[in-house]
Amino acid sequence: MLNYSQPEPSPSVVEEQGLQQEELARMLKALADPSRLSILNMLMEGVQCNCEIAEQLGFSLSLISHHLRVLHEAGLVQSERDAQDARWIYHSIDREKLAELGAAIRHLLDVNRIQPRLPSCGPNSSATC
């Protein structure tokens, strides 16, 4: 096992876009599940209730609730109870968070950020790591 210390991380490119790296990782982890991507895609069409999502995707209500909770905890989904009957919960995309996520991903994956660079260590260098 290698025994070395990691260098101090440079300021995060993601943080420049308004999201902390931990927050971005949490959002991406929430979206890494195909079922949650399907739910997010449905919510992009507008407000949905659990039963609409369950019917469209063929999932149980408890499974839909689980996936919505993960998306909610990641900050991507907002939920609101019906004013007349609190048993009904309506879900929608948090537009602001989604915009922040989109900006962070666009910036992180921008190919124009790639710079030419040679390693500062290795057999072709006088420096050692």
Secondary structure, DSSP 4 states (H G I P E B T S, - for coil): -----PPPPPPPHHHHTT--HHHHHHHHHHHTSHHHHHHHHHHTTS-EEHHHHHHHHT--HHHHHHHHHHHHHTTSEEEEE-SS-TT-EEEEE-HHHHHHHHHHHHHHT-GGG------SSSTT-S---
